[in-house]
Amino acid sequence: MRIYPAIDIKDGKCVRLSQGRFDKVTVYNENPVEVAKAWKNAGASYIHLVDLDGALLGNQANKEVIREIVKAVNIPIQTGGGIRNLEAIQERLSLGVARVIIGTAAVKNPELVKEAIDLFGADKIVVGIDAKDGKVAVEGWEELSSVSAVDLALQMKKMGVRTIVYTDISKDGMLSGLNIQATKELIDATGMDIIASGGVASLTDLEKVSKINAEGVIIGKALYQGSIDLKEAISLYEGGC
């Protein structure tokens, strides 16, 4: 199971939100590049990076910061936030990232996902499914759709998607533990590579998610607050990645 340390960028700074709310922002570091270097030095094999301004505004708000991070670390980075069209995907890939995460657009314009896979390849495209009460949230988590997480994942699978980042936004940033049941249901229903996200608080959470065949798990706030040591987590759970 791969461990993905998270870097969320807002206004050029490394931050965390609580439950995806933009009025609940905590700044953890003024320089996200230094954070990326720290995660790499701790043994991270992949970094999960989100442009929060992009997610809310639908543009490439922090592309220069992302470019700097890619240059500073020699490990792959997956990134999302503000990916609404093929041009945005191309631009993000041109910064040197390994994978681009499509979120809102997968719900509102599913054909974009198919076009992206045809153009860039399935290994470059990940779909982010952010859900609350089983329903998919869009527009930087500000709006709840009528689409279920499982239905969207199965639709994406038909289009050639292999990897899903699944986040329970009621858990995200709350250090209250992952929604293991919902994540397991998604894994069992789709057979896809599911990266679990939202609420990781302790090594106990990592132990639980390691037992449901998740491809990986994203850790954010728990790293910044020191309740999980990244090096230890990787040592315990990432063997064989």
PADRENVO-23480 format. One record per residue: residue in one letter; x, y, z of N, C-alpha, C in turn. Coordinates in steps of 0.02 Angstrom, whole numbers, padded with zeros to 5 digits, always signed. Layout:
N
AXYZXYZXYZ...
END
This chain:
241
M+00042-00060+00000+00000+00000+00000+00044+00062+00000R+00034+00104-00049+00076+00163-00054+00050+00218-00007I+00098+00253+00023+00082+00310+00067+00092+00374+00027Y+00039+00414+00021+00042+00477-00015+00038+00536+00034P+00094+00568+00051+00088+00629+00090+00057+00684+00049A+00015+00724+00080-00024+00774+00043+00005+00844+00052I+00002+00882-00001+00017+00953+00001-00041+00990-00032D-00076+01029+00007-00131+01070-00019-00106+01142-00023I-00113+01173-00081-00087+01240-00091-00143+01290-00099K-00140+01343-00059-00187+01399-00066-00147+01464-00057D-00157+01509-00105-00119+01573-00104-00044+01561-00099G-00021+01507-00131+00050+01492-00132+00078+01461-00069K+00035+01446-00021+00057+01420+00044+00030+01348+00054C+00064+01312+00098+00042+01244+00115-00009+01248+00171V-00070+01225+00156-00125+01232+00204-00162+01166+00211R-00208+01164+00259-00258+01110+00264-00325+01142+00277L-00376+01112+00248-00445+01132+00261-00477+01081+00308S-00530+01101+00342-00570+01055+00382-00636+01043+00345Q-00650+00980+00329-00710+00959+00293-00718+00996+00227G-00661+01013+00196-00663+01045+00131-00688+01117+00132R-00693+01146+00191-00721+01214+00196-00666+01267+00189F-00677+01312+00142-00627+01363+00128-00627+01418+00182D-00675+01417+00227-00674+01464+00283-00642+01433+00345K-00616+01372+00336-00580+01338+00391-00510+01317+00366V-00468+01367+00357-00401+01357+00329-00348+01364+00383T-00302+01316+00386-00244+01321+00430-00181+01321+00387V-00140+01372+00393-00077+01376+00357-00023+01339+00397Y+00009+01289+00366+00060+01250+00400+00131+01269+00379N+00137+01295+00318+00203+01315+00295+00195+01366+00239E+00235+01419+00242+00232+01470+00191+00263+01446+00125N+00303+01392+00129+00340+01369+00071+00327+01295+00057P+00280+01279+00012+00263+01210-00003+00322+01170-00031V+00370+01204-00063+00428+01169-00090+00468+01136-00034E+00476+01171+00022+00512+01143+00078+00475+01083+00107V+00409+01086+00107+00369+01029+00131+00380+00968+00086A+00379+00979+00021+00390+00924-00027+00459+00893-00016K+00509+00934-00005+00577+00907+00009+00578+00865+00073A+00541+00888+00123+00539+00851+00186+00506+00783+00177W+00452+00781+00138+00418+00717+00126+00463+00670+00086K+00498+00697+00037+00543+00657-00003+00599+00629+00041N+00627+00670+00084+00681+00649+00128+00659+00597+00179A+00594+00597+00194+00567+00548+00241+00553+00481+00208G+00562+00478+00142+00554+00415+00106+00493+00410+00061A+00457+00465+00053+00397+00463+00010+00415+00441-00061S+00374+00398-00089+00385+00375-00158+00338+00410-00207Y+00292+00449-00179+00242+00486-00220+00215+00542-00177I+00197+00599-00208+00166+00654-00172+00099+00671-00203H+00050+00683-00160-00017+00703-00181-00023+00778-00171L-00034+00815-00225-00033+00888-00222-00098+00917-00251V-00130+00962-00213-00193+00991-00236-00187+01068-00238D-00207+01096-00294-00212+01168-00301-00282+01188-00279L-00289+01209-00217-00355+01225-00190-00386+01286-00223D-00346+01335-00241-00372+01393-00277-00399+01371-00344G-00363+01325-00376-00386+01299-00440-00451+01261-00434A-00457+01221-00380-00518+01183-00369-00579+01228-00363L-00569+01284-00330-00625+01330-00318-00639+01374-00378L-00586+01397-00411-00593+01446-00464-00592+01416-00534G-00567+01354-00539-00565+01321-00605-00509+01345-00649N-00453+01366-00619-00396+01386-00660-00331+01360-00629Q-00276+01375-00662-00210+01350-00640-00178+01402-00593A-00207+01411-00535-00188+01466-00492-00118+01462-00464N-00094+01401-00450-00029+01393-00417+00021+01353-00459K+00017+01363-00524+00058+01321-00568+00133+01332-00558E+00154+01393-00541+00225+01405-00532+00252+01369-00470V+00210+01366-00418+00230+01329-00358+00236+01255-00374I+00188+01229-00413+00190+01159-00432+00253+01145-00473R+00269+01190-00519+00330+01182-00559+00392+01178-00515E+00395+01221-00465+00452+01223-00420+00458+01158-00380I+00401+01131-00358+00401+01069-00320+00426+01011-00363V+00402+01007-00425+00424+00954-00471+00500+00957-00480K+00527+01017-00487+00599+01025-00497+00638+01006-00434A+00607+01017-00376+00643+01009-00312+00648+00936-00289V+00602+00894-00311+00602+00824-00288+00602+00778-00349N+00635+00721-00343+00640+00675-00400+00596+00614-00389I+00536+00627-00362+00486+00574-00356+00423+00597-00391P+00380+00551-00414+00321+00570-00450+00270+00608-00407I+00233+00650-00441+00181+00691-00408+00116+00684-00446Q+00062+00672-00408-00004+00675-00439-00038+00738-00414T-00074+00772-00458-00101+00837-00440-00169+00850-00470G-00211+00883-00431-00277+00902-00455-00293+00973-00432G-00355+00994-00448-00377+01060-00430-00381+01105-00491G-00441+01119-00514-00449+01164-00572-00441+01130-00639I-00445+01064-00641-00438+01027-00704-00507+01021-00736R-00520+01064-00786-00587+01067-00816-00588+01050-00890N-00529+01048-00922-00526+01036-00994-00459+01006-01013L-00453+00986-01076-00392+00954-01100-00332+01000-01095E-00344+01065-01106-00289+01114-01103-00260+01116-01032A-00303+01113-00982-00280+01114-00912-00239+01052-00896I-00261+00995-00922-00223+00933-00912-00155+00938-00944Q-00154+00961-01007-00091+00969-01043-00044+01016-01006E-00072+01071-00981-00030+01120-00946-00001+01091-00882R-00041+01053-00845-00017+01023-00782+00037+00971-00798L+00025+00930-00849+00075+00880-00867+00140+00913-00891S+00133+00970-00923+00193+01006-00948+00236+01031-00891L+00208+01035-00831+00247+01056-00773+00291+00999-00747G+00278+00938-00772+00319+00881-00754+00287+00833-00705V+00222+00843-00690+00189+00797-00643+00177+00730-00678A+00170+00677-00637+00162+00610-00664+00089+00594-00682R+00043+00620-00641-00028+00605-00652-00070+00667-00636V-00124+00674-00673-00170+00729-00662-00237+00701-00637I-00264+00732-00586-00327+00709-00556-00384+00751-00581I-00433+00719-00610-00494+00753-00634-00549+00742-00583G-00577+00795-00557-00629+00789-00506-00697+00811-00531T-00713+00874-00521-00778+00902-00541-00795+00886-00613A-00748+00892-00659-00760+00882-00730-00782+00810-00745A-00762+00762-00704-00782+00692-00715-00857+00684-00706V-00886+00725-00663-00959+00723-00652-00995+00764-00705K-00970+00823-00718-01006+00870-00761-00992+00859-00835N-00935+00829-00850-00916+00818-00920-00877+00752-00926P-00911+00695-00917-00877+00630-00917-00838+00617-00981E-00861+00644-01036-00827+00632-01100-00755+00659-01099L-00743+00710-01057-00676+00737-01050-00627+00683-01026V-00650+00641-00981-00607+00589-00954-00587+00541-01009K-00635+00521-01050-00619+00474-01105-00570+00507-01154E-00583+00570-01170-00538+00605-01216-00468+00611-01187A-00464+00624-01122-00399+00631-01089-00360+00566-01090I-00394+00510-01077-00361+00444-01078-00338+00427-01149D-00380+00443-01198-00361+00430-01268-00300+00471-01288L-00296+00532-01263-00243+00578-01283-00179+00569-01243F-00186+00560-01177-00127+00560-01134-00109+00491-01106G-00156+00443-01108-00144+00376-01081-00173+00367-01011A-00196+00307-00997-00228+00293-00932-00182+00302-00873D-00116+00294-00885-00069+00301-00830-00060+00374-00808K-00085+00421-00848-00077+00492-00833-00140+00523-00802I-00195+00485-00802-00259+00513-00781-00287+00475-00721V-00303+00512-00668-00336+00486-00608-00400+00524-00599V-00452+00491-00576-00514+00526-00561-00522+00532-00485G-00535+00593-00463-00547+00605-00392-00621+00605-00377I-00642+00560-00333-00712+00557-00312-00716+00580-00240D-00746+00638-00230-00754+00666-00163-00827+00661-00145A-00842+00625-00091-00912+00610-00077-00931+00626-00005K-00994+00639+00003-01024+00650+00069-01091+00614+00070D-01100+00571+00120-01161+00530+00123-01172+00490+00058G-01116+00469+00029-01120+00428-00031-01129+00464-00096K-01140+00530-00094-01150+00570-00154-01088+00611-00171V-01076+00620-00235-01015+00653-00258-01021+00729-00251A-00969+00759-00223-00966+00832-00216-00924+00861-00272V-00941+00921-00294-00905+00954-00349-00890+01026-00331E-00854+01060-00377-00836+01131-00369-00800+01144-00303G-00744+01110-00294-00706+01121-00232-00745+01102-00170W-00788+01050-00178-00829+01023-00124-00885+01070-00102E-00897+01122-00139-00948+01171-00120-01018+01150-00140E-01024+01100-00184-01089+01081-00212-01095+01005-00212L-01153+00980-00191-01166+00908-00189-01208+00887-00249S-01185+00836-00286-01222+00812-00344-01269+00756-00324S-01306+00730-00373-01351+00674-00360-01320+00608-00379V-01258+00609-00400-01224+00549-00424-01192+00512-00365S-01199+00445-00363-01167+00407-00309-01095+00393-00327A-01054+00385-00275-00982+00373-00285-00971+00309-00324V-01007+00256-00307-00998+00192-00341-01018+00197-00415D-01074+00229-00429-01097+00236-00499-01047+00275-00541L-01020+00329-00512-00971+00368-00548-00908+00328-00562A-00885+00291-00512-00825+00250-00520-00834+00198-00575L-00892+00165-00576-00905+00115-00627-00909+00146-00697Q-00937+00206-00700-00940+00242-00764-00869+00258-00788M-00827+00280-00741-00758+00296-00759-00719+00234-00780K-00733+00178-00748-00699+00115-00765-00713+00097-00838K-00775+00107-00860-00793+00092-00929-00754+00135-00978M-00734+00194-00955-00697+00240-00999-00621+00227-00998G-00601+00178-00957-00530+00160-00956-00492+00184-00896V-00526+00217-00849-00492+00240-00788-00473+00180-00745R-00412+00182-00718-00388+00128-00676-00384+00148-00602T-00372+00212-00590-00358+00235-00522-00406+00289-00500I-00432+00282-00439-00478+00330-00409-00449+00354-00342V-00451+00419-00331-00438+00446-00264-00506+00458-00232Y-00520+00420-00179-00585+00425-00146-00580+00461-00079T-00615+00516-00073-00614+00556-00012-00683+00563+00017D-00689+00548+00081-00751+00563+00117-00741+00632+00148I-00775+00682+00120-00761+00751+00141-00787+00768+00211S-00833+00727+00237-00854+00739+00305-00798+00721+00354K-00751+00680+00331-00695+00658+00372-00633+00701+00362D-00627+00731+00303-00564+00763+00284-00544+00819+00331G-00481+00814+00353-00454+00866+00396-00479+00864+00468M-00518+00812+00484-00549+00809+00551-00512+00761+00598L-00463+00723+00570-00426+00675+00611-00472+00627+00649S-00526+00608+00615-00575+00564+00647-00575+00494+00619G-00527+00478+00577-00523+00411+00548-00555+00408+00479L-00528+00365+00437-00555+00356+00370-00625+00324+00372N-00663+00335+00318-00726+00299+00310-00709+00232+00278I-00689+00185+00319-00666+00121+00295-00721+00083+00258Q-00781+00085+00285-00836+00047+00254-00851+00071+00183A-00857+00137+00175-00872+00164+00108-00815+00151+00060T-00754+00155+00084-00696+00143+00042-00693+00070+00020K-00707+00025+00067-00707-00047+00051-00762-00063+00000E-00820-00032+00010-00876-00043-00037-00856-00023-00108L-00820+00032-00113-00798+00056-00179-00748+00008-00210I-00701-00015-00169-00651-00063-00193-00685-00128-00216D-00730-00153-00175-00763-00217-00190-00809-00211-00251A-00842-00153-00259-00890-00144-00313-00857-00133-00381T-00796-00106-00380-00764-00086-00443-00703-00127-00463G-00666-00153-00413-00604-00188-00428-00550-00142-00454M-00558-00077-00444-00509-00028-00468-00456-00014-00415D-00403+00021-00435-00353+00044-00387-00382+00105-00350I-00398+00096-00287-00429+00150-00248-00379+00177-00198I-00368+00243-00201-00325+00277-00153-00371+00309-00101A-00365+00288-00039-00410+00312+00014-00386+00379+00041S-00434+00422+00058-00416+00489+00081-00470+00516+00127G-00449+00558+00174-00498+00593+00216-00501+00567+00287G-00468+00600+00333-00476+00585+00403-00424+00541+00436V-00370+00524+00400-00318+00482+00431-00289+00518+00492A-00291+00484+00549-00269+00516+00611-00211+00481+00645S-00205+00415+00633-00156+00376+00670-00134+00315+00631L-00084+00281+00657-00061+00219+00625-00116+00166+00626T-00161+00171+00674-00218+00124+00677-00261+00130+00614D-00270+00192+00591-00309+00202+00529-00273+00170+00470L-00207+00176+00468-00169+00146+00414-00174+00070+00416E-00174+00043+00477-00181-00030+00485-00248-00053+00456K-00301-00015+00471-00368-00033+00447-00372-00031+00371V-00346+00023+00342-00352+00030+00269-00307-00019+00233S-00253-00040+00265-00208-00088+00234-00242-00156+00225K-00296-00168+00261-00330-00233+00260-00386-00237+00209I-00401-00182+00173-00458-00182+00126-00435-00178+00053N-00371-00191+00042-00343-00194-00026-00343-00126-00062A-00336-00073-00024-00329-00007-00055-00261-00003-00089E-00258+00033-00146-00193+00042-00180-00147+00086-00139G-00178+00135-00105-00138+00181-00065-00182+00221-00019V-00150+00265+00019-00186+00308+00065-00152+00376+00068I-00192+00428+00069-00166+00496+00073-00168+00519+00145I-00112+00548+00167-00108+00574+00235-00093+00648+00232G-00132+00688+00267-00121+00760+00267-00110+00788+00336K-00165+00807+00368-00161+00843+00432-00123+00805+00485A-00129+00739+00486-00095+00699+00537-00019+00706+00532L+00007+00717+00472+00078+00729+00463+00098+00798+00489Y+00056+00847+00472+00073+00916+00491+00068+00927+00566Q+00024+00890+00598+00016+00898+00671+00059+00848+00710G+00093+00804+00675+00140+00759+00708+00111+00696+00738S+00047+00681+00724+00019+00620+00753+00039+00557+00713I+00064+00567+00652+00093+00512+00614+00162+00534+00589D+00211+00491+00598+00278+00503+00571+00282+00469+00502L+00294+00509+00451+00292+00483+00382+00342+00426+00372K+00401+00435+00397+00452+00383+00388+00430+00317+00419E+00401+00320+00478+00376+00260+00512+00319+00228+00472A+00272+00270+00449+00215+00245+00411+00237+00209+00347I+00285+00238+00313+00310+00207+00251+00345+00141+00268S+00384+00140+00321+00419+00079+00342+00370+00023+00357L+00315+00040+00389+00266-00011+00410+00221-00035+00355Y+00201+00009+00309+00147-00008+00264+00162-00005+00189E+00221+00021+00170+00233+00028+00099+00279-00024+00071G+00294-00074+00107+00338-00126+00082+00311-00157+00018G+00353-00162-00032+00334-00195-00095+00306-00148-00146C+00298-00082-00130+00271-00036-00180+00324-00024-00234
END
